[in-house]
Amino acid sequence: MTTPRQDKQLMSAVEAAEVLGVSRQRIHQLVNERKLTGMRDRSFLYVRRDEVMALQATRGKRAAIPSGWMTKDQVADRFGVAPRTVNDWHLNGWLRGSLTASRLLFPVDAVEKFTPPPRGRPPTSA
């Protein structure tokens, strides 16, 4: 009798996470969401190799960016800042954007009109 560890049709959650470029916890979520079939052996989770490979094949196929919109990375490149900074601008209400399909997009006209705040911490009054 083969154990899940020996079964070539299965891979550990850690291996699946490496293949998909996600965390081990995300693999557990995918099993809970029934997007992957899981099998437990003691405290280890194993998933079907063919399902992981099928999921990997579909992962890189994101929807095209609609005309007139820019991604957070594109805005960051335009202003020479980190994507996290663009996210902060959006969260602070300085740059209008829209969350669509789990991706933050910004209208080109809003980006063109936007003036980034000065770099560094704002001055404090003494």
C-alpha positions as YAML, in Angstrom:
chain: A
units: angstrom
residues:
- id: 1
  name: MET
  ca: [0.00, 0.00, 0.00]
- id: 2
  name: THR
  ca: [1.46, 3.37, -1.02]
- id: 3
  name: THR
  ca: [1.26, 6.38, 1.23]
- id: 4
  name: PRO
  ca: [0.27, 9.80, -0.14]
- id: 5
  name: ARG
  ca: [3.91, 10.80, 0.11]
- id: 6
  name: GLN
  ca: [4.89, 7.97, -2.28]
- id: 7
  name: ASP
  ca: [1.95, 8.47, -4.64]
- id: 8
  name: LYS
  ca: [3.21, 10.26, -7.78]
- id: 9
  name: GLN
  ca: [-0.32, 11.55, -8.49]
- id: 10
  name: LEU
  ca: [-0.22, 13.62, -5.30]
- id: 11
  name: MET
  ca: [1.97, 16.44, -4.08]
- id: 12
  name: SER
  ca: [2.28, 18.08, -0.68]
- id: 13
  name: ALA
  ca: [0.67, 21.42, 0.04]
- id: 14
  name: VAL
  ca: [4.16, 22.93, 0.28]
- id: 15
  name: GLU
  ca: [5.10, 21.61, -3.20]
- id: 16
  name: ALA
  ca: [1.78, 22.82, -4.64]
- id: 17
  name: ALA
  ca: [2.35, 26.26, -3.10]
- id: 18
  name: GLU
  ca: [5.77, 26.47, -4.75]
- id: 19
  name: VAL
  ca: [4.36, 25.46, -8.15]
- id: 20
  name: LEU
  ca: [1.54, 28.01, -7.95]
- id: 21
  name: GLY
  ca: [3.60, 30.75, -6.32]
- id: 22
  name: VAL
  ca: [1.23, 31.05, -3.36]
- id: 23
  name: SER
  ca: [1.41, 30.31, 0.36]
- id: 24
  name: ARG
  ca: [0.76, 26.93, 1.92]
- id: 25
  name: GLN
  ca: [-2.25, 28.49, 3.64]
- id: 26
  name: ARG
  ca: [-3.67, 29.46, 0.25]
- id: 27
  name: ILE
  ca: [-3.48, 25.80, -0.81]
- id: 28
  name: HIS
  ca: [-5.55, 24.92, 2.26]
- id: 29
  name: GLN
  ca: [-8.07, 27.62, 1.25]
- id: 30
  name: LEU
  ca: [-8.27, 26.20, -2.28]
- id: 31
  name: VAL
  ca: [-9.02, 22.78, -0.82]
- id: 32
  name: ASN
  ca: [-11.68, 24.26, 1.47]
- id: 33
  name: GLU
  ca: [-13.18, 26.10, -1.54]
- id: 34
  name: ARG
  ca: [-13.16, 22.74, -3.39]
- id: 35
  name: LYS
  ca: [-10.93, 24.13, -6.15]
- id: 36
  name: LEU
  ca: [-8.39, 21.42, -5.31]
- id: 37
  name: THR
  ca: [-8.97, 17.91, -3.99]
- id: 38
  name: GLY
  ca: [-7.14, 17.37, -0.71]
- id: 39
  name: MET
  ca: [-6.11, 14.24, 1.16]
- id: 40
  name: ARG
  ca: [-4.72, 14.17, 4.68]
- id: 41
  name: ASP
  ca: [-2.04, 11.85, 5.99]
- id: 42
  name: ARG
  ca: [-1.48, 12.53, 9.66]
- id: 43
  name: SER
  ca: [-0.97, 16.31, 9.82]
- id: 44
  name: PHE
  ca: [0.09, 16.66, 6.17]
- id: 45
  name: LEU
  ca: [-2.14, 17.81, 3.33]
- id: 46
  name: TYR
  ca: [-1.66, 16.40, -0.17]
- id: 47
  name: VAL
  ca: [-3.38, 17.54, -3.35]
- id: 48
  name: ARG
  ca: [-3.79, 16.01, -6.79]
- id: 49
  name: ARG
  ca: [-0.86, 16.88, -9.05]
- id: 50
  name: ASP
  ca: [-3.02, 17.10, -12.21]
- id: 51
  name: GLU
  ca: [-5.36, 19.63, -10.55]
- id: 52
  name: VAL
  ca: [-2.42, 21.78, -9.45]
- id: 53
  name: MET
  ca: [-0.97, 21.74, -12.97]
- id: 54
  name: ALA
  ca: [-4.36, 22.61, -14.48]
- id: 55
  name: LEU
  ca: [-4.73, 25.50, -12.04]
- id: 56
  name: GLN
  ca: [-1.21, 26.69, -12.85]
- id: 57
  name: ALA
  ca: [-2.04, 26.73, -16.57]
- id: 58
  name: THR
  ca: [-4.98, 29.06, -15.98]
- id: 59
  name: ARG
  ca: [-3.26, 31.37, -13.45]
- id: 60
  name: GLY
  ca: [-1.28, 33.46, -15.93]
- id: 61
  name: LYS
  ca: [-4.33, 34.26, -18.01]
- id: 62
  name: ARG
  ca: [-5.51, 37.52, -16.49]
- id: 63
  name: ALA
  ca: [-8.02, 39.67, -18.26]
- id: 64
  name: ALA
  ca: [-6.51, 42.38, -20.44]
- id: 65
  name: ILE
  ca: [-6.38, 45.87, -19.01]
- id: 66
  name: PRO
  ca: [-9.24, 47.91, -20.46]
- id: 67
  name: SER
  ca: [-8.34, 50.87, -22.64]
- id: 68
  name: GLY
  ca: [-8.05, 54.08, -20.64]
- id: 69
  name: TRP
  ca: [-6.94, 52.33, -17.45]
- id: 70
  name: MET
  ca: [-3.57, 51.68, -15.78]
- id: 71
  name: THR
  ca: [-2.48, 49.08, -13.23]
- id: 72
  name: LYS
  ca: [-0.93, 49.97, -9.88]
- id: 73
  name: ASP
  ca: [2.47, 48.83, -11.21]
- id: 74
  name: GLN
  ca: [2.17, 51.04, -14.29]
- id: 75
  name: VAL
  ca: [1.31, 54.07, -12.14]
- id: 76
  name: ALA
  ca: [4.23, 53.28, -9.83]
- id: 77
  name: ASP
  ca: [6.61, 53.10, -12.82]
- id: 78
  name: ARG
  ca: [5.29, 56.40, -14.16]
- id: 79
  name: PHE
  ca: [6.02, 58.23, -10.89]
- id: 80
  name: GLY
  ca: [9.12, 56.25, -9.91]
- id: 81
  name: VAL
  ca: [7.66, 54.94, -6.65]
- id: 82
  name: ALA
  ca: [6.82, 51.55, -5.18]
- id: 83
  name: PRO
  ca: [3.40, 49.99, -5.92]
- id: 84
  name: ARG
  ca: [2.69, 50.19, -2.17]
- id: 85
  name: THR
  ca: [2.99, 53.98, -2.40]
- id: 86
  name: VAL
  ca: [0.37, 54.08, -5.18]
- id: 87
  name: ASN
  ca: [-1.87, 51.93, -2.99]
- id: 88
  name: ASP
  ca: [-1.42, 54.41, -0.13]
- id: 89
  name: TRP
  ca: [-2.31, 57.32, -2.43]
- id: 90
  name: HIS
  ca: [-5.49, 55.51, -3.34]
- id: 91
  name: LEU
  ca: [-6.37, 54.61, 0.27]
- id: 92
  name: ASN
  ca: [-5.81, 58.23, 1.34]
- id: 93
  name: GLY
  ca: [-8.18, 59.41, -1.38]
- id: 94
  name: TRP
  ca: [-5.47, 61.27, -3.32]
- id: 95
  name: LEU
  ca: [-5.70, 59.13, -6.46]
- id: 96
  name: ARG
  ca: [-9.00, 57.83, -7.79]
- id: 97
  name: GLY
  ca: [-9.02, 54.13, -8.70]
- id: 98
  name: SER
  ca: [-11.31, 51.15, -8.99]
- id: 99
  name: LEU
  ca: [-10.98, 47.58, -7.71]
- id: 100
  name: THR
  ca: [-11.99, 45.20, -10.49]
- id: 101
  name: ALA
  ca: [-11.35, 41.46, -10.70]
- id: 102
  name: SER
  ca: [-9.09, 41.62, -7.63]
- id: 103
  name: ARG
  ca: [-6.93, 44.24, -9.33]
- id: 104
  name: LEU
  ca: [-6.68, 47.94, -8.58]
- id: 105
  name: LEU
  ca: [-6.95, 50.00, -11.77]
- id: 106
  name: PHE
  ca: [-6.63, 53.75, -12.27]
- id: 107
  name: PRO
  ca: [-8.18, 55.86, -15.03]
- id: 108
  name: VAL
  ca: [-5.49, 57.35, -17.27]
- id: 109
  name: ASP
  ca: [-7.03, 60.83, -17.03]
- id: 110
  name: ALA
  ca: [-6.84, 60.72, -13.20]
- id: 111
  name: VAL
  ca: [-3.19, 59.62, -13.37]
- id: 112
  name: GLU
  ca: [-2.34, 62.40, -15.85]
- id: 113
  name: LYS
  ca: [-3.92, 65.05, -13.57]
- id: 114
  name: PHE
  ca: [-2.38, 63.64, -10.39]
- id: 115
  name: THR
  ca: [0.47, 65.46, -8.66]
- id: 116
  name: PRO
  ca: [2.26, 63.18, -6.19]
- id: 117
  name: PRO
  ca: [2.77, 64.51, -2.69]
- id: 118
  name: PRO
  ca: [6.33, 65.39, -1.68]
- id: 119
  name: ARG
  ca: [8.48, 62.41, -0.76]
- id: 120
  name: GLY
  ca: [9.29, 61.64, 2.85]
- id: 121
  name: ARG
  ca: [7.32, 62.33, 5.96]
- id: 122
  name: PRO
  ca: [5.13, 65.42, 6.14]
- id: 123
  name: PRO
  ca: [6.62, 68.18, 8.30]
- id: 124
  name: THR
  ca: [5.46, 68.22, 11.89]
- id: 125
  name: SER
  ca: [4.67, 71.39, 13.77]
- id: 126
  name: ALA
  ca: [6.85, 72.04, 16.79]
...
